[in-house]
Structure formats: C-alpha cells, structure tokens
Amino acid sequence: MTSFLKKYILLPTSLILLAAMFVLSANADPEAPESGQQAPNWLEPRPLSVVDLISGGLDPSLMAGSPLVYQPGQATVQYVSGSKNGKNVTVTARMLPVERPFAYCLGQDGIRDQWPTVVPESRIRIRSNGVDITDKLFNIQYFPVGHIQPNRGSSDGPARYQEIVMVGDQIQFDSQGRLIMPANMGCKMFFRDGASDGGNLEMTFEHTMTQHISVSVVDTFSHDFKNYYQNFPGNFGAIGPFNDQMVDVKGGGTAGRHDLIKTVPPEEANYTLWVYEPTKLDMYATRADLQAIKPFPGSGTYRFRNNDVSRDLSVDWISMAGIPIDLHAVDRDFSGDSKYLKLFKADQYKFMGFEVLALDSEYNDCMSDGNCSTAFVEEVGGKRKPTTFYYLKVTRIAPGLTQIPLCAVGAGWSPSDAGTMCDSSRSAGIDTAEPTALVAAPEIGPEMDSIVFLPAAMRPVEVEVDNPNANCPCGWFTEDGRMLEYVLPPNW
C-alpha cells in the first residue's frame, strides 16, 4: 500500500488549475487568428450561408427548395436537404435546369454589387442520375476567400474578386473519393468524357467546422408576390417583348411595380431569411436555351429599402441567405460612379418584392416575339410567387473571430483605393487581439514522479467583446472570410 501511494500523488489545487489551463489553451479554436496577424482595414459585408445557418442550429427543413446559387442565364443551385451532427454539417443540393453540363459549389460570387456568400472548406460528391461522377472532374474555376478585398469595382461585367482555376493534380480528392474543395465564394466544376451529359446533377457537401453562432427563429410571415414588369425598353432579356406587352395590356408605372411589404421586426431579431423556390423561367437565358429546355428555372432579385423619405434601395439579392436587418448597402444603380456604396439602416423594415417577369410560367415563343394573346398576358400577369420570411436571432457563442470594418465597393472603386476607407468608417484598420499566453505544465521533479489529473469544473471561454467605436459598422469574420455577425456604431 505504501509504494502505491508514492506513485500516485494528489496535486495541490493550484497545480491542478495550472494543468487544466494548459490543456484548455493547447486545444484552442483552430480557426482563431494567429498571433500578431494584422486584420485588413476593411472587408465587404457578407451574408450567412446555408452552411452556417445549419451549423448554428436552424432547422434545415425550413429552407427546403430555395435557390442557394443563381448565375443569371446559366443555372441555379437548389437546396434539397441538410443535417448537423456535432461539428459535421451536410448539405445536399441539385442543379437546375437538370440538363446543365457543369456543377456549382454552394458559394455565391459577388456579381455587380451583390454581397458574396462564403462557405467553408468542403468534401463534395457529385452524382448524375445516381451515378458518382466526382472522379471525372478535370477543371474547376473558383473564387478563393479569406480576409481579401475585391480586385475591381461593382460595374457591369465579371465578378469583383479574383478567380482561380484548378486543373490536373491541383484537383485533390480524399480517401473516400470526395473532392476537397477549399473555402470559396463560388465555383464552377467541369467534367470530362461526357460524364455529366445525363444531367440530373445532385451534389453532397460535407463540412467539419466550429460552431461560432447560435441561430433561432424569432418570428415568421408569408406573402405571395405579383409579377414585375416595367416600361424599361431593352430589359428582361429574351422575353423583353413580353414585358412590353404586359405594360400595354396591364399598364406601366406603379401598376407593374413589385409589392412593398412593411413590417417592424421583433426587437431581438438581427437577421432575416427570405425563403422561396426558383422560378420556372430564367428571363436572362438565351432564346435557344429557353426553347430547348423547359422549364429553365432561375431566380429573381429582391431588395430592401430604408424609409418613405429617402427610399434608399439595397443591393439586389439573387439567392437565399441570412441577411442583416440593420445593415444594407445602397444599390449601385443609385450611386453613380462613387467609389463606395452608402451603408444604411432601415428605419422601419421594408421588403421590396421580386423583380422578375413570368414568375411561374414556362417559356412560350410568343414571349420573345411579342405576340402573345391578351388572355395569355392576363394569365401570366395573375400569377403570384409564394415566399416566407423568417426573422432570426443570431448570437456569437464561441471565440476565434476578428472584428473588421465594413465597406461596399461602388462602380468607381479600383484596387488603388484599397487603402482608403468608406464614409461609414472613420479611420485605419484594427489589429486582432493578442492571444492569451499559454501556461506551462508543472515539471515532474524528484518529489513528484507521477501526476494524476482530477476533474475540474471550468466556465466556458467568453467570446470577444463588440467594439462599436472601432471604425464600425463592422463584421465578425472567420479566418476563411465568413461574416457571422455584425457590429453597428453608436447612433447608427
């Protein structure tokens, strides 16, 4: 008995706490910023992706059927299902229309002035008519992320961020044959040997990630939006002539404007989620595609506005995402050639309806020819689009994020302006906080040849504190560039 007690010495309480502190520090959040890392002076705002919403605890079934990615005139990614198991988040999605010969990731690149949607690193499996074609990938174009600024302004044309191409051995697979896809704000994947010719592409995205936020539903309501048509010659793509007919038959001006929904959000809500299914007709598709592929699904645009006086309209949103309630950027169409877009808060929250024509009607050649019957025009004009709004409460629950000021680039912005701040922010960037120093474990000396660790009750590690005076409005960012919450300055 005596020798047994000599080998197992009970440590004093102070030594036990030191050991516990070392263990906690050694297992710090892997997404936490490295020591001394400098944050950029600003980043563009970004919404919550379906991945972070599910990771945060939102019921995956609430979002079923919604468009996650929309590339006008090309294709749409529709959300099918999702699940969460500990740190593992799985999302299943499909390509629409089913005949497209390529596949997209879950990220949405910044087109014109839309905010990019960032998703974490994933393992992807792709099937065509149930057959695994993941190993047939030969070319991937994607937008890398992190704490990076755009490389061009929000004028018409390509996306605002640098695109990278992976080919050959640059495309990596894991031991299970899944594509290893870096964190991104959008990608386009191509297949060899006609592997995707059968269409019906379904993708499974698997992520292992830290849960930084808690997401819950505070309130919800629904609305059926009417078709949108306006006296804008040259707009509406291949079905522009049909828009002109709608104006002639039903009247232009306010008659063709989208519905305006005014609501006051619950006090505890700080995000909203707009859930809807893709349309049956993508008005930006070519006439040849619309004739060959029916339906050719797409998405419309939707916006928010601040009040009835200045009526600032937000940037266009083109897919489902978690959008901050009190943080919007004015649409570049109302901003001229300014370098930055004005950031604003809605006095009373107002939803601008869908800006899309022929919401749920399949294509008819008369739409491009402009000779549809009055009865057909009335039929299409009477269709409405069901949508559901969710008010969300998003709360940070884990440390490891960096608070960074926010600016949204306008049409006049160029990389030479990257070092300057927008009017909404006040000065230079912020350093990330220094990490807590590690505490060394006690050394085993001659009087202590063995150690036993006893259970210790420890309080949770606290999240970083908001600093609303630090050039805000600001976002809380992960190292891979996801913005998971936001901070507003005093009297915003």
KEKOL-159273 format. One record per residue (C-alpha): x, y, z; residue number from 0. Coordinates in nm, 3 decimals, always signed. Each point is the difference from the previous one (the first is absolute). Layout:
N
- east, north, up, num
- X, Y, Z, NUM
...
***
This chain:
492
- east, north, up, num
- +0.000, +0.000, +0.000, 0
- +0.283, +0.240, +0.082, 1
- +0.167, -0.035, -0.344, 2
- -0.339, +0.049, -0.172, 3
- -0.052, +0.335, +0.176, 4
- +0.350, +0.117, -0.092, 5
- -0.070, -0.049, -0.372, 6
- -0.333, +0.189, -0.006, 7
- +0.039, +0.339, +0.163, 8
- -0.300, +0.231, +0.028, 9
- +0.100, +0.345, -0.128, 10
- -0.080, +0.317, +0.194, 11
- -0.301, +0.190, -0.139, 12
- +0.220, +0.271, -0.155, 13
- +0.198, -0.252, -0.202, 14
- -0.317, -0.171, -0.121, 15
- -0.136, +0.334, -0.124, 16
- +0.328, +0.076, -0.177, 17
- -0.016, -0.334, -0.178, 18
- -0.363, +0.056, -0.096, 19
- +0.083, +0.344, -0.138, 20
- +0.278, -0.149, -0.212, 21
- -0.231, -0.264, -0.143, 22
- -0.265, +0.261, -0.087, 23
- +0.256, +0.227, -0.166, 24
- +0.161, -0.280, -0.195, 25
- -0.338, -0.088, -0.151, 26
- -0.086, +0.350, -0.111, 27
- -0.239, +0.060, -0.288, 28
- +0.187, -0.094, -0.321, 29
- -0.180, +0.284, -0.183, 30
- +0.140, +0.264, +0.238, 31
- +0.231, +0.264, -0.152, 32
- +0.372, -0.064, +0.027, 33
- +0.202, +0.207, +0.245, 34
- +0.081, +0.347, -0.133, 35
- -0.205, -0.040, -0.318, 36
- -0.111, +0.332, -0.147, 37
- -0.365, +0.038, -0.098, 38
- -0.073, +0.188, -0.326, 39
- -0.128, +0.355, +0.033, 40
- -0.341, -0.110, -0.140, 41
- -0.188, -0.284, -0.164, 42
- -0.328, -0.012, -0.191, 43
- -0.309, -0.119, +0.192, 44
- -0.106, -0.362, -0.049, 45
- -0.324, -0.182, +0.090, 46
- -0.038, -0.330, +0.184, 47
- +0.013, -0.306, -0.226, 48
- -0.219, -0.306, +0.034, 49
- +0.301, -0.178, +0.153, 50
- +0.037, +0.245, +0.289, 51
- -0.377, +0.018, +0.052, 52
- -0.013, -0.377, +0.045, 53
- +0.315, +0.000, +0.214, 54
- -0.166, +0.263, +0.220, 55
- -0.296, -0.227, +0.069, 56
- -0.262, +0.123, -0.249, 57
- -0.241, -0.276, -0.104, 58
- +0.132, -0.110, -0.344, 59
- -0.352, -0.084, -0.123, 60
- -0.108, +0.367, +0.019, 61
- +0.215, +0.081, -0.303, 62
- -0.095, -0.295, -0.222, 63
- -0.039, +0.085, -0.369, 64
- +0.169, +0.342, +0.009, 65
- +0.263, +0.118, -0.251, 66
- +0.346, +0.004, +0.160, 67
- +0.192, +0.120, -0.307, 68
- -0.129, +0.180, -0.309, 69
- +0.204, +0.083, -0.309, 70
- -0.238, +0.193, -0.230, 71
- -0.058, -0.176, -0.330, 72
- +0.211, -0.302, +0.100, 73
- -0.132, -0.204, +0.290, 74
- -0.127, -0.007, +0.358, 75
- +0.099, -0.214, +0.298, 76
- -0.307, -0.108, +0.195, 77
- +0.022, -0.109, +0.363, 78
- -0.137, -0.350, +0.059, 79
- +0.085, -0.091, +0.361, 80
- +0.251, +0.044, +0.278, 81
- +0.105, -0.141, +0.336, 82
- +0.232, +0.059, +0.292, 83
- +0.183, -0.254, +0.215, 84
- +0.234, +0.165, +0.248, 85
- +0.252, +0.200, -0.204, 86
- -0.106, -0.169, -0.324, 87
- -0.242, +0.185, -0.231, 88
- -0.132, -0.166, -0.317, 89
- -0.189, +0.175, -0.281, 90
- -0.159, -0.168, -0.301, 91
- -0.085, +0.212, -0.306, 92
- -0.082, -0.045, -0.367, 93
- +0.063, +0.186, -0.323, 94
- -0.285, +0.168, -0.186, 95
- -0.076, -0.039, -0.283, 96
- +0.087, -0.369, +0.018, 97
- +0.171, +0.002, -0.342, 98
- +0.294, +0.228, +0.091, 99
- +0.346, -0.155, -0.073, 100
- +0.175, +0.150, +0.303, 101
- -0.050, +0.032, +0.376, 102
- +0.032, +0.286, +0.248, 103
- +0.123, +0.020, +0.358, 104
- -0.216, +0.148, +0.278, 105
- +0.176, +0.339, +0.001, 106
- -0.142, +0.295, -0.194, 107
- +0.250, +0.238, -0.161, 108
- -0.042, +0.376, +0.017, 109
- -0.179, +0.084, -0.327, 110
- -0.021, +0.376, -0.067, 111
- -0.089, +0.132, +0.349, 112
- -0.139, -0.314, +0.165, 113
- +0.172, -0.111, +0.319, 114
- +0.198, -0.321, -0.044, 115
- -0.107, -0.306, +0.202, 116
- +0.296, -0.188, +0.148, 117
- +0.000, -0.370, +0.095, 118
- +0.268, -0.194, +0.190, 119
- +0.222, -0.277, -0.137, 120
- -0.209, -0.298, -0.107, 121
- +0.016, -0.359, -0.122, 122
- -0.219, -0.034, -0.309, 123
- -0.156, -0.299, -0.172, 124
- -0.183, +0.050, -0.331, 125
- -0.246, -0.242, -0.163, 126
- -0.171, +0.002, -0.339, 127
- -0.320, -0.207, -0.004, 128
- +0.130, -0.170, +0.314, 129
- +0.342, -0.090, -0.147, 130
- +0.306, +0.143, +0.180, 131
- +0.196, +0.219, -0.247, 132
- +0.221, +0.182, +0.252, 133
- +0.317, -0.160, -0.137, 134
- -0.082, +0.138, -0.347, 135
- +0.075, +0.360, +0.101, 136
- +0.277, +0.158, -0.206, 137
- -0.044, +0.377, +0.036, 138
- -0.119, +0.212, +0.294, 139
- -0.034, +0.377, -0.005, 140
- -0.049, +0.152, +0.344, 141
- +0.023, +0.320, +0.204, 142
- +0.234, -0.045, +0.299, 143
- -0.081, +0.175, +0.325, 144
- +0.151, +0.116, +0.327, 145
- +0.063, +0.356, +0.111, 146
- +0.032, +0.125, -0.357, 147
- -0.141, +0.307, -0.171, 148
- -0.150, +0.009, -0.351, 149
- +0.214, +0.056, -0.308, 150
- -0.250, +0.219, -0.188, 151
- -0.303, +0.220, +0.060, 152
- -0.368, -0.085, -0.035, 153
- -0.039, +0.101, -0.366, 154
- -0.165, -0.235, -0.247, 155
- +0.211, -0.295, -0.105, 156
- +0.194, -0.265, +0.190, 157
- -0.020, -0.062, +0.372, 158
- +0.187, +0.227, +0.243, 159
- +0.252, -0.258, +0.123, 160
- +0.292, -0.182, -0.157, 161
- -0.081, -0.342, -0.145, 162
- +0.235, -0.300, +0.013, 163
- +0.001, -0.308, -0.226, 164
- +0.096, -0.347, +0.121, 165
- +0.090, -0.272, -0.252, 166
- +0.171, -0.340, +0.007, 167
- +0.182, -0.081, +0.325, 168
- -0.117, +0.329, +0.151, 169
- -0.341, -0.165, +0.045, 170
- +0.025, -0.206, +0.320, 171
- -0.217, -0.286, +0.127, 172
- -0.015, -0.162, +0.342, 173
- +0.025, -0.371, +0.082, 174
- -0.376, -0.038, -0.059, 175
- +0.021, +0.149, -0.350, 176
- -0.161, +0.331, +0.096, 177
- +0.124, +0.325, -0.151, 178
- +0.189, +0.214, +0.253, 179
- -0.131, +0.348, -0.072, 180
- +0.162, +0.300, +0.173, 181
- -0.217, +0.266, +0.163, 182
- -0.147, +0.210, -0.277, 183
- -0.253, +0.259, -0.112, 184
- -0.109, -0.203, -0.300, 185
- +0.139, -0.258, -0.241, 186
- -0.080, -0.165, -0.332, 187
- +0.101, -0.364, -0.055, 188
- +0.040, -0.169, -0.340, 189
- +0.011, -0.372, -0.086, 190
- +0.186, -0.202, -0.263, 191
- -0.117, -0.286, -0.222, 192
- -0.357, +0.132, -0.013, 193
- -0.054, -0.122, +0.358, 194
- -0.266, +0.263, +0.071, 195
- -0.187, -0.032, -0.329, 196
- -0.276, -0.192, +0.172, 197
- -0.077, +0.304, +0.213, 198
- -0.197, -0.025, +0.326, 199
- +0.307, +0.108, +0.197, 200
- -0.024, -0.031, +0.378, 201
- +0.281, +0.115, +0.229, 202
- +0.073, -0.090, +0.361, 203
- +0.217, +0.246, +0.194, 204
- +0.150, -0.108, +0.334, 205
- +0.169, +0.242, +0.240, 206
- +0.181, -0.039, +0.331, 207
- -0.012, +0.335, +0.178, 208
- -0.013, +0.185, +0.329, 209
- -0.343, +0.129, +0.100, 210
- +0.057, +0.369, +0.063, 211
- -0.364, +0.116, +0.004, 212
- -0.340, -0.101, +0.128, 213
- -0.292, +0.057, -0.241, 214
- -0.367, -0.006, +0.100, 215
- -0.331, +0.111, -0.154, 216
- -0.165, +0.295, +0.174, 217
- -0.299, +0.054, -0.231, 218
- -0.125, -0.082, -0.351, 219
- -0.255, +0.109, -0.260, 220
- -0.084, -0.081, -0.364, 221
- -0.096, +0.197, -0.310, 222
- -0.083, -0.082, -0.363, 223
- +0.172, +0.251, -0.231, 224
- -0.141, +0.111, -0.335, 225
- +0.190, +0.008, -0.329, 226
- +0.228, +0.295, -0.064, 227
- -0.008, +0.191, -0.330, 228
- +0.109, +0.351, -0.091, 229
- +0.039, +0.239, -0.290, 230
- +0.373, -0.067, -0.030, 231
- +0.078, -0.058, -0.372, 232
- +0.281, -0.248, -0.053, 233
- -0.036, -0.168, +0.341, 234
- -0.130, -0.349, +0.084, 235
- +0.233, -0.179, -0.241, 236
- -0.154, -0.244, -0.246, 237
- -0.352, +0.074, +0.123, 238
- +0.027, +0.380, -0.022, 239
- -0.279, +0.016, -0.262, 240
- -0.230, -0.180, +0.246, 241
- +0.074, +0.266, +0.260, 242
- -0.107, +0.264, -0.252, 243
- -0.325, -0.189, -0.053, 244
- -0.059, -0.015, +0.374, 245
- +0.041, +0.378, +0.021, 246
- -0.240, +0.052, -0.292, 247
- -0.267, -0.233, +0.137, 248
- +0.027, +0.059, +0.374, 249
- +0.149, +0.351, +0.015, 250
- +0.350, +0.111, +0.097, 251
- +0.125, +0.214, +0.286, 252
- -0.108, -0.102, +0.346, 253
- -0.235, -0.265, -0.142, 254
- +0.298, -0.213, -0.095, 255
- +0.211, +0.064, +0.307, 256
- +0.066, -0.274, +0.251, 257
- -0.190, -0.022, +0.326, 258
- +0.143, +0.200, +0.291, 259
- -0.029, -0.175, +0.336, 260
- +0.049, +0.212, +0.311, 261
- +0.066, -0.168, +0.332, 262
- +0.162, +0.090, +0.330, 263
- +0.236, -0.283, +0.099, 264
- -0.002, -0.145, +0.350, 265
- +0.245, +0.179, +0.227, 266
- +0.216, -0.309, +0.057, 267
- +0.035, -0.083, -0.372, 268
- +0.315, +0.107, -0.185, 269
- -0.018, -0.206, -0.324, 270
- -0.266, -0.096, -0.249, 271
- -0.033, -0.295, -0.238, 272
- -0.209, +0.015, -0.317, 273
- -0.105, -0.351, -0.107, 274
- -0.149, -0.071, -0.344, 275
- +0.028, -0.250, -0.284, 276
- +0.167, +0.076, -0.335, 277
- -0.215, +0.135, -0.280, 278
- -0.093, -0.217, -0.299, 279
- +0.149, +0.249, -0.246, 280
- +0.340, +0.172, +0.008, 281
- -0.054, +0.318, -0.197, 282
- +0.377, +0.039, -0.050, 283
- +0.038, -0.332, -0.184, 284
- +0.041, +0.009, -0.378, 285
- -0.298, -0.066, -0.223, 286
- +0.166, -0.319, -0.124, 287
- +0.038, -0.134, +0.355, 288
- -0.355, +0.098, +0.093, 289
- -0.130, -0.183, -0.307, 290
- +0.210, -0.311, +0.060, 291
- -0.034, -0.037, +0.376, 292
- -0.341, +0.025, +0.167, 293
- -0.016, +0.098, +0.272, 294
- +0.315, +0.212, +0.017, 295
- -0.014, +0.106, +0.369, 296
- +0.156, +0.316, +0.133, 297
- -0.036, +0.252, +0.279, 298
- -0.108, +0.359, +0.024, 299
- +0.153, +0.284, +0.194, 300
- -0.137, +0.140, +0.324, 301
- +0.098, +0.305, +0.200, 302
- -0.060, +0.195, +0.319, 303
- -0.051, +0.372, +0.053, 304
- +0.052, +0.228, +0.294, 305
- -0.300, +0.235, +0.024, 306
- -0.266, +0.197, -0.185, 307
- +0.210, +0.318, -0.022, 308
- +0.337, -0.079, -0.157, 309
- -0.113, -0.344, -0.118, 310
- +0.351, -0.136, -0.028, 311
- -0.016, -0.342, -0.166, 312
- +0.241, -0.273, +0.098, 313
- +0.216, -0.201, -0.237, 314
- -0.178, -0.278, -0.188, 315
- -0.018, -0.337, +0.172, 316
- -0.020, -0.296, -0.236, 317
- +0.002, -0.307, +0.226, 318
- -0.094, -0.112, +0.350, 319
- +0.230, +0.123, +0.277, 320
- -0.010, +0.130, +0.356, 321
- -0.006, +0.381, -0.042, 322
- +0.069, +0.254, +0.278, 323
- -0.309, +0.197, +0.092, 324
- +0.168, +0.333, +0.077, 325
- +0.288, -0.008, -0.246, 326
- -0.051, +0.055, -0.374, 327
- +0.189, +0.156, -0.290, 328
- -0.174, +0.234, -0.245, 329
- -0.040, -0.149, -0.348, 330
- +0.276, +0.112, -0.238, 331
- -0.265, +0.112, -0.252, 332
- -0.074, +0.286, +0.241, 333
- +0.364, +0.071, +0.082, 334
- +0.145, +0.124, -0.330, 335
- +0.375, -0.047, -0.028, 336
- +0.067, +0.025, +0.373, 337
- +0.292, -0.199, +0.140, 338
- -0.205, -0.142, +0.285, 339
- -0.368, -0.078, +0.048, 340
- -0.179, +0.166, +0.289, 341
- -0.076, -0.234, +0.291, 342
- -0.333, +0.061, +0.169, 343
- -0.244, -0.124, +0.261, 344
- -0.371, -0.037, -0.067, 345
- -0.212, +0.225, +0.225, 346
- -0.289, -0.242, -0.036, 347
- +0.079, -0.318, -0.181, 348
- -0.139, -0.007, -0.352, 349
- +0.022, -0.290, -0.243, 350
- -0.001, +0.077, -0.370, 351
- -0.155, -0.286, -0.194, 352
- +0.132, -0.209, -0.284, 353
- +0.123, +0.179, -0.310, 354
- -0.069, -0.281, -0.245, 355
- -0.239, -0.048, -0.287, 356
- -0.204, -0.317, -0.062, 357
- +0.066, -0.130, +0.350, 358
- -0.142, -0.350, -0.042, 359
- -0.072, -0.031, -0.372, 360
- +0.199, -0.217, -0.238, 361
- +0.140, +0.157, -0.313, 362
- -0.214, +0.057, -0.310, 363
- +0.143, +0.132, -0.329, 364
- -0.258, +0.276, +0.003, 365
- +0.191, +0.151, +0.296, 366
- +0.299, +0.073, -0.224, 367
- -0.209, +0.089, -0.302, 368
- -0.226, +0.237, +0.191, 369
- -0.320, -0.146, -0.144, 370
- -0.154, -0.185, +0.297, 371
- -0.376, +0.011, +0.025, 372
- -0.163, +0.237, +0.244, 373
- -0.140, -0.302, +0.185, 374
- +0.353, -0.142, +0.043, 375
- +0.132, +0.336, +0.121, 376
- -0.281, +0.021, +0.255, 377
- +0.064, -0.360, +0.109, 378
- +0.372, +0.058, +0.059, 379
- -0.062, +0.338, +0.157, 380
- -0.230, -0.161, +0.255, 381
- +0.258, -0.248, +0.128, 382
- +0.155, +0.063, +0.340, 383
- +0.313, -0.129, +0.174, 384
- -0.030, -0.149, +0.351, 385
- +0.276, +0.102, +0.239, 386
- +0.067, -0.037, +0.371, 387
- +0.195, +0.243, +0.220, 388
- +0.179, -0.107, +0.314, 389
- +0.126, +0.245, +0.261, 390
- +0.311, -0.152, +0.157, 391
- +0.198, +0.058, +0.317, 392
- +0.371, -0.063, -0.062, 393
- +0.232, -0.006, +0.302, 394
- +0.374, -0.067, +0.014, 395
- +0.075, -0.285, +0.241, 396
- +0.367, -0.084, -0.064, 397
- +0.317, +0.210, -0.025, 398
- +0.245, +0.005, -0.287, 399
- -0.156, +0.269, -0.223, 400
- +0.149, +0.335, -0.105, 401
- -0.192, +0.329, -0.002, 402
- +0.070, +0.183, -0.328, 403
- -0.151, +0.326, -0.136, 404
- -0.240, -0.031, -0.293, 405
- -0.009, +0.181, -0.334, 406
- -0.183, -0.090, -0.324, 407
- +0.167, +0.097, -0.326, 408
- -0.175, +0.208, -0.266, 409
- +0.043, +0.030, -0.375, 410
- +0.285, +0.251, +0.035, 411
- +0.211, -0.211, +0.235, 412
- +0.333, -0.150, -0.111, 413
- +0.279, -0.189, +0.182, 414
- +0.189, +0.327, +0.039, 415
- -0.274, +0.104, +0.246, 416
- +0.047, -0.307, +0.222, 417
- +0.182, +0.197, +0.269, 418
- -0.272, +0.263, +0.040, 419
- -0.310, -0.035, +0.213, 420
- -0.364, +0.061, -0.095, 421
- -0.201, +0.281, +0.161, 422
- -0.169, -0.245, +0.236, 423
- +0.335, -0.081, +0.165, 424
- +0.227, +0.253, +0.159, 425
- +0.369, -0.092, -0.009, 426
- +0.258, -0.274, -0.042, 427
- -0.036, -0.372, +0.070, 428
- +0.015, -0.189, +0.326, 429
- +0.247, -0.255, +0.125, 430
- -0.143, -0.325, +0.126, 431
- +0.022, -0.049, +0.374, 432
- +0.310, -0.169, +0.134, 433
- -0.072, -0.363, +0.097, 434
- +0.012, -0.102, +0.364, 435
- +0.345, -0.130, +0.095, 436
- +0.032, -0.372, +0.051, 437
- +0.068, -0.125, +0.351, 438
- +0.270, -0.264, +0.027, 439
- -0.078, -0.335, +0.157, 440
- +0.173, -0.076, +0.331, 441
- +0.328, -0.184, -0.037, 442
- +0.035, -0.339, +0.165, 443
- +0.276, +0.035, +0.261, 444
- +0.161, -0.247, +0.238, 445
- -0.276, +0.041, +0.259, 446
- -0.272, -0.042, -0.269, 447
- +0.069, -0.298, -0.227, 448
- -0.362, -0.039, -0.114, 449
- -0.307, +0.220, -0.044, 450
- -0.370, -0.070, +0.010, 451
- -0.240, +0.251, -0.163, 452
- -0.322, +0.050, +0.193, 453
- -0.327, +0.121, -0.160, 454
- -0.040, +0.377, +0.016, 455
- -0.312, +0.210, -0.067, 456
- +0.094, +0.278, -0.243, 457
- -0.218, +0.285, -0.125, 458
- -0.040, +0.035, -0.381, 459
- +0.251, +0.215, -0.187, 460
- -0.157, +0.339, -0.069, 461
- -0.040, +0.142, -0.351, 462
- +0.175, +0.319, -0.104, 463
- -0.173, +0.325, +0.102, 464
- -0.157, +0.228, -0.263, 465
- +0.185, +0.327, -0.055, 466
- -0.257, +0.227, -0.172, 467
- +0.241, +0.296, +0.000, 468
- +0.267, -0.176, -0.210, 469
- -0.077, +0.128, -0.351, 470
- -0.337, -0.172, +0.001, 471
- -0.232, -0.118, -0.147, 472
- +0.209, -0.316, +0.033, 473
- -0.032, -0.372, -0.059, 474
- +0.120, -0.297, +0.203, 475
- +0.203, -0.215, -0.241, 476
- +0.144, -0.349, +0.004, 477
- +0.348, -0.050, -0.145, 478
- -0.152, -0.143, -0.319, 479
- -0.203, +0.317, -0.054, 480
- -0.351, -0.084, +0.125, 481
- -0.177, +0.291, +0.173, 482
- -0.203, -0.150, +0.285, 483
- -0.133, +0.310, +0.177, 484
- +0.030, +0.378, -0.021, 485
- +0.058, +0.302, +0.223, 486
- -0.163, +0.343, -0.043, 487
- +0.151, +0.327, +0.125, 488
- -0.177, +0.218, +0.260, 489
- -0.301, +0.190, -0.136, 490
- +0.007, -0.199, -0.327, 491
***
